[in-house]
């Protein structure tokens, strides 16, 4: 699993709010209509109203989480990676459990907060809800996520890529990078050398190249491209591809990247 594989990101506050409301409603509906953990045996004033209130315990953390997510996303030049998503979801669910515990203890049961009580509550009530809430949250984040492509400015700084084998070194500038393609245990690196297309084979992985090449965009699990060299886009979001200047083969493009590339090419002068 490539943890630094580029994926789409939900940058819109509107879609984040919609996601938070939907996931909160799922939690509240489970508690009100199914009443798990013997909730139906508890006699509480305004019981159903308090159970619906658990939805706020998802709404608030998800919205607060979006603030550092946006900062992180911006600092990475509008790129979002699988590792970012895993960390964000983990932190977010911990935040949800903290809010739910505080709400359950202070509002529902009128008890004091205790650290050992929080641990017991997470093990008994928080973690068991992961299979119910996480798939909904993941689906909505994916559904509303988008790839945002920003055309990189020409960069003349020298990039040095070292392969895993001895004496495997390729040096080029970011603006001379065309494409990289996984071939078995090797990566085929296509760069311009004195305006001539040159292919280098390195024993490496795409994930090792992503952070080293600022102009690289991973449009498919097996391809990195420089969008400055995109010549044409073919197909549709279900099965799309692009052709690059100097490259004859068609490069497959994932659905999210296809939509972003098509939008980028429409506004390209």
N, C-alpha and C positions, 0 to 999 in steps of 0.2 A: 504493500500500500504506500503510494507516494504522498507523504504528509504535506509536501509543499507543491502539490498539484493545484493549479489555478482553478477555482470554481466561482460560480456566480454569487452575488451578495445582494441582500435586501437593503438598499440604501434609503428607501423612501420611509419617512415617518408615518405616512398614511397606511402603508401596507404593514408596517411594524405594529401600529395600533390595531389594525384589523386582525392580525395574527394573534396578538395578546388577548383581544376580546374573545376570539374563537376558542383558544385553548382554555381561557378562564371559564367560558360557558360549558366546555366539556367537563372540566373538574366539578363545577357547581352542579351540573346535571347528574353526574354520577353520585354525588353526595346526597342530593335531594331525592332523586327517584330510586336509586338502588340502596342508599344508606348502608354502605359496607361497615365492617368493624363494629357490628352491633349498635350502630348509630340509632336504629329504630327503637331501641330500648331506652334511650336517654330522653328524659323529660326536661326540656329547656324552654324558657320563655322566648317567643319569637324564633323558634327553632329553625324553620325553613328560611327565614330571612337571614339568619346568621350563617346558614349553610351556603346560601347564594353569595354571601360576602366573601367566601374563599376565592371567588373569581378575581377579586381585587388583589389577592396575594400573588396572582400571576400577572395581572395587568401592570402593576407598579414595577416589579423587578425587570420584566421584559422591556419596558420603556426606558428604565434607567440603564439597562445593559446596552441599549442602542447608542448611548452617548460615547462610551469608550470604544465601541465597535466602529463608529464613524471616524473617530480620531485615528484608530489603528488602520482603518481602511485608507484614509487619506495619506497617512505617512508612508504607506506601501504603494503610492502612486496609483491609487484606485485598483489595487489587486487584492484578492481575497483567496486564501489558500485553505486546503482541507484541514491543516493544523489549526488555523485561526478558527474554523468552524467548530472543531472538537473542543478547543479551549473555551470558546464562547458559550457553547451549549452546556458544558460542565459547570462553568461559573454561574450561568443563568439558572440552572436547576438548583444549585446550592442556594442561590438567592431566593428562589421560590420556596424552598424548604424552610429557610430562616423566617420568611414572612408568614408562611402558613403556621409554623410553630408559635410565633409571637401572637398571631391572631387567635389561634386555638387556645393558647394559655391565658392571654390577657382578656380577650373579648368573649370567647365562648364559655370558658370555664372559670374565669376570674381567679386565676392562680398566679403565684410569682414565677418569674423566669428562672430556670436553673440550667446550668451547662449539662449536667448528667441527664436532666429531663429532655434536653434537646437531642442528645445522642440517642436515647431510647425512642423518642418520637420519630426520628429519621429512620431508624431500623424497623420500627413497627408500622409506620404509616407513610412516611415520605418516599422511601425507596420502592415499596410495592406499587406506587402509582406511576413509576417510570414507564412500564410497558403500555400504559393507557395514554399518557400525556406526550411522551417523547415522539412517537410516530406522527401524531397530529402536528406537533410543533415543527418537526423535520419536513413534513409534507408542505406546510404552508410557507416555511422559509424558502424551500426550493421553488414552490409555485410562483412566488412573488419576487424571486431573485432575478437580477439582471447582470449582464457583463457590461461594464463601462470601459470603452476603449479610448485612451488618450494617445494621440499620435506623438511618439517621442521625438524630441528635437535631434538633429544630427549631432552625434557625439564622436569626437576624434580621439578620446582617451583609449589607450591600448588595453586590450583584454587578453589575458594569458590563461588558457585552458590547459590543464594537465590531466592526462589520462591515468588509468591505474597501472598500465604497463610502463616499463622503464623507457625513458626518452620520448614519451608521448606528450608533445607540447605543441599547441597551436596558438599563434599570436595574430590578432587582428583588431580592428576598431569596431565599435558598436554599429556604426553606419554601414560597415561592409558585411555584417552578418545577414544571411539570407534565410536559412532554414536549418533545422536539426531534426533528424529522424532516427528513431530507435530501430536497430537491426540486430536481433538476437541480443548478445551481451555487449554490443557495441552501439555507438552513436555516430551516425554519418553527419558531419558538420559541413555545411555549404557556405563558403565565404567568397568574397571578391578579393582577389590579389592582383593589383595593377589592372583592375577592371576586367579580369578574367575569372570566371567561375571555377572554384577549386573545391574538391571534395576531400575531407580528412576523416579517417576512421579512428575513433578513440574508444578504448575500453572504459565506458562510463555509463551514466544514466541521465535521462532528461532532467530529473529533479536536481542533479548536481550542477546543471547548467543554468537553470532558471534564474537564480539569484546573481549569477556572474555576468549575465548578458542583459543589460537594462532594456534593450530593444526587443527582447524575446517575449512572445506571447504564446502560451500553450493552448492551442485550439483543439487539441485531440490528445488522447493519452499517449500517442506515439510521435507527436509532431510539435515542434516549436517553430514559429515563423516570425519574421520581421514585417509588420503590417505596412511599412513604407514600400515594400516590394509587391504588395498584392495587386495583381493585374485585373483579374476577373473573379466573380463569384458565381457559382452554378448551383442548381438544385433548389432545395427548400430546407426548412428547419429540420425535417425528418431525415433527409439525406442530402447534405450539402457538401460542397467542396470549393476550394479556391485554386487558382493558378497564380504562380509568382513569376515576376520578371526573372529571366535567366534559367527558370526551372520548367521542364516540360511536363512533369507528372502532376496529377491532380492531388491536392492535399485535402484529406477529409476534415470536416469541421463539425464539432459538437453543436447540438441545437442552440444552446445559449450563446455560444460564440458566433454562430451563423447570423443570428438576429443582430448582434452588436456590430459585426463586420459589415453587414448590409447597410445598417444605419450610418456607419462611418463613411462608407464609400459614396453614399448618396450626397453627403455634404463635403466631399473632398473636391477641391478646385481642379 
